[in-house]
Amino acid sequence: MRLILHSLAFFIPVAVLAALTRGLLLGSQSPFFVLLATSVVAILIALDVFSQPERSAPDDRVPDGVWEAILWALVVLHLATIALLPLYVFRAGFSLASLLAVFLVGNASAQGIVLAHELIHRVDRLHRLAGRAILAGVLYEHFFTEHIRGHHRRVATLEDPATARYGERFWPFFARTVPAQLQSAWALESKRIRATSLIDRRQLHNRVLHGLLAAWGAAALIGIALGPLALLAHLGQALFAVVMLEGVNYMEHWGLQRAQRRVSVVDSWDSESGLTYYMLIGLARHGDHHAHAARPYQALRHYEETPKMPWGYLATAYCAVFADFLLIPRLDAELRRRGLGPYRDPPPAEPAPSRA
């Protein structure tokens, strides 16, 4: 039964791909079917508010190959939606259908970043390349470097640009975190390859540079082949996806301060929403992910002691981006209730040295 519920991960990309494909195959870019797919997204967000909690232990009876098949099927779907959008807009022109299509693919791409997040945490080259390809599709490939080597090391500290501070609102956080994450990723890569300046020849081995060239090179090809409107559509879906990604980053660590050197499960916000757990391949159990970063999505565990978001990820992320004033009081109350963040007890004082 739980394996069947994981099919929720396919709802948004399948709905989006079906709407785009229908318009391309029939040669009619009517907004009706794109609007129908948009309603699927809206319904899922509403359901995420009232979703039943999912606290059960991982099911180890399902072969690993099944979980892998889900990942690779999602990879194909998400790359296909990104690729088809510019062609759809090229044929539809500037219209309501095109605007809805950009919104739809932006939502699908935001979910695709969750998939990329799972893939880049794998140790083998193929998984990581697939994850980086999805990130390049939203012009955010540097997330691979910054998330793995920066965020996981500095999470829930003032040194981490992806950790929202106590009381920080979303759009100031967004303006701060986006350039800071790119700068951090570049610095991490420059240090790895021992490059001392931007014009150092060793920067040719910089993975962040590779990602920027791949992402913006693909965008340039779209503009050359299909025109400026198709390029704007591609950039639009990428921007929407990145905003929603940072909405997720914002709420995943808002106000938390690490109490010890080692990352704990209470250094991340979790969601108990069953819809979020199944549709976003385990991301709801973010505390366990940070405590055990190599653990695959199907093996992540529920912890009662982690701070809990008021709703599932979809609803909470939309609230964070578009109505953070409604979200912040709820997060603050949860931190106060659990004694976390600014309400955490101060560490005990160091014992005075002996004078004997």
LINZI-V844320 format. One record per backbone hydrogen bond with DSSP energy under -0.5 kcal/mol. CO is the residue of the C=O (numbers start at 1). NH is the residue of the N-H. E is the energy in kcal/mol with one decimal. If there is no record, write none. Layout:
BEGIN
((CO NH E) (CO NH E))
END
This chain:
BEGIN
((1 5 -1.9) (2 6 -1.1) (4 7 -1.9) (5 8 -2.0) (6 9 -1.6) (7 10 -2.0) (8 11 -1.2) (10 14 -2.4) (11 15 -2.4) (12 16 -2.6) (13 17 -2.6) (14 18 -2.6) (15 19 -1.9) (16 20 -2.3) (17 21 -2.8) (18 22 -2.4) (19 23 -1.7) (20 24 -2.1) (21 25 -2.9) (22 26 -2.3) (23 27 -0.9) (23 28 -0.6) (28 30 -0.9) (30 34 -0.6) (31 35 -3.0) (32 36 -2.1) (33 37 -2.1) (34 38 -2.1) (35 39 -2.0) (36 40 -1.1) (37 41 -1.4) (38 42 -2.1) (39 43 -2.6) (40 44 -2.2) (41 45 -2.1) (42 46 -2.2) (43 47 -2.7) (44 48 -1.7) (45 49 -0.7) (46 49 -1.0) (46 50 -0.8) (48 312 -1.2) (52 274 -2.4) (53 55 -0.5) (58 60 -0.8) (59 62 -0.6) (63 66 -1.3) (63 67 -1.0) (64 68 -2.2) (65 69 -2.1) (66 70 -1.8) (67 71 -1.6) (68 72 -2.4) (69 73 -2.2) (70 74 -2.0) (71 75 -2.0) (72 76 -1.9) (73 77 -2.0) (74 78 -2.7) (75 79 -2.3) (76 80 -2.0) (77 81 -2.1) (78 82 -1.8) (79 83 -2.0) (80 84 -2.4) (81 85 -1.5) (82 86 -0.7) (83 87 -0.6) (84 88 -2.6) (85 89 -2.6) (86 90 -2.3) (87 91 -1.8) (88 92 -2.5) (89 93 -2.6) (93 95 -0.8) (95 99 -2.1) (96 100 -2.5) (97 101 -2.1) (98 102 -2.2) (99 103 -2.0) (100 104 -2.8) (101 105 -2.9) (102 106 -2.2) (103 107 -1.9) (104 108 -2.4) (105 109 -3.1) (106 110 -1.9) (107 111 -1.9) (108 112 -2.0) (109 113 -1.7) (110 114 -1.1) (111 115 -1.7) (112 116 -2.7) (113 117 -2.7) (114 118 -1.7) (115 119 -2.1) (116 120 -2.8) (117 121 -0.7) (119 122 -1.6) (124 128 -1.7) (125 129 -2.6) (126 130 -2.2) (127 131 -2.4) (128 132 -2.6) (129 133 -2.0) (130 134 -1.9) (131 135 -2.1) (132 136 -2.4) (133 137 -1.5) (135 138 -1.2) (135 140 -2.6) (136 139 -1.6) (140 143 -1.7) (141 144 -1.9) (142 146 -2.5) (143 147 -2.6) (144 148 -1.3) (145 149 -2.2) (146 150 -1.6) (146 151 -3.1) (147 152 -1.7) (150 154 -2.0) (151 155 -1.6) (154 157 -0.9) (156 258 -2.9) (157 160 -1.4) (159 161 -0.7) (160 163 -1.4) (162 164 -0.7) (164 255 -2.2) (165 168 -2.1) (169 173 -1.8) (170 174 -2.9) (171 175 -2.5) (172 176 -1.6) (173 177 -3.3) (174 178 -1.9) (176 180 -1.3) (177 181 -2.7) (178 182 -1.7) (179 183 -2.6) (180 184 -2.5) (181 185 -2.6) (182 186 -2.4) (183 187 -2.3) (184 188 -2.5) (185 189 -2.2) (186 190 -2.8) (187 191 -2.2) (188 192 -1.8) (189 193 -2.4) (190 194 -0.7) (190 195 -2.3) (197 200 -1.0) (200 203 -2.3) (201 204 -1.7) (202 205 -1.9) (203 206 -2.0) (205 207 -0.5) (206 210 -2.1) (207 211 -2.4) (208 212 -2.4) (209 213 -2.6) (210 214 -2.5) (211 215 -2.7) (212 216 -2.5) (213 217 -1.9) (214 218 -2.1) (215 219 -1.8) (216 220 -2.3) (217 221 -2.1) (218 222 -1.9) (219 223 -2.1) (220 224 -2.4) (221 225 -2.8) (222 226 -2.9) (222 227 -0.6) (223 227 -1.3) (227 231 -1.8) (228 232 -2.6) (229 233 -2.0) (230 234 -2.1) (231 235 -2.7) (232 236 -2.5) (233 237 -2.4) (234 238 -1.7) (235 239 -2.6) (236 240 -2.4) (237 241 -2.3) (238 242 -2.5) (239 243 -2.5) (240 244 -2.3) (241 245 -2.5) (242 246 -2.7) (243 247 -1.6) (244 248 -2.0) (245 249 -2.7) (246 250 -2.6) (247 251 -1.6) (248 252 -1.8) (249 253 -0.9) (252 269 -3.1) (253 256 -2.0) (264 267 -1.7) (265 268 -0.9) (268 307 -0.5) (270 309 -3.1) (272 54 -2.7) (273 277 -2.3) (274 278 -2.3) (275 279 -2.7) (276 280 -2.4) (277 282 -2.7) (278 281 -0.8) (280 283 -2.3) (282 285 -1.9) (284 271 -1.9) (284 286 -1.1) (285 289 -1.5) (286 290 -2.2) (287 291 -1.9) (288 292 -2.3) (292 295 -1.9) (296 299 -1.9) (297 300 -1.0) (303 306 -0.8) (307 270 -3.1) (312 316 -2.7) (313 317 -2.9) (314 318 -2.1) (315 319 -2.1) (316 320 -2.6) (317 321 -2.3) (318 322 -2.6) (319 323 -2.4) (323 326 -2.0) (323 327 -0.8) (324 328 -2.8) (327 330 -0.7) (327 331 -2.1) (328 332 -2.8) (329 333 -2.0) (330 334 -1.8) (331 335 -2.3) (332 336 -2.3) (333 337 -2.3) (334 338 -1.9) (335 339 -1.1) (335 340 -2.3) (340 343 -2.0) (341 344 -1.7))
END
